[in-house]
């Protein structure tokens, strides 16, 4: 039980680290704030490595649950497929504050999935390739998502991400 909880806690910390390292943090944080955030993460990882009993694991798990509840939205996951100049889903609807994961597969050709307003983009993949991107829909409105390969966008490989206000 202790081992499983520690693995779950490390996985959650890893996702948080991914968010920090895949955003333009230089734009949002001063150097000293970035260093403090990295030191805190290192400290959190060390705490997990040094746990001696189940009580510590339960305390860390409880803290992580509170952190997850503190976020203002739900986690929404969408499976999107792309082929010659079209996506199989042309409208994605979420609520403001939701964490959105796009699992993208190219069923035919070389494609990706991009929405500029959230700095969210998958890798470009060939037929059969899969990739994903996760972001927080922190502003409401209707935003175009598109394939950035060649002239795919101009040829109609687009869709709408609708973010409803809370």
Buried (B, 14 or more C-beta within 10 A) or exposed (E): EBEEBBEBBBEBBEEBBEBBEEBEBEEEBEEEEBEEBBEEBEEBBEEBEEBEEEEBBEEBBEEBEEEEEEEEBEEBEBEBBBBEBBBEBEEBEBBBBBBBBBBBBBEBBBBBBBBEBBEBBBEBBEEEBEBBBBBBBBEBEEBEBBBBBEEBBEEEBBBBBBBEEE
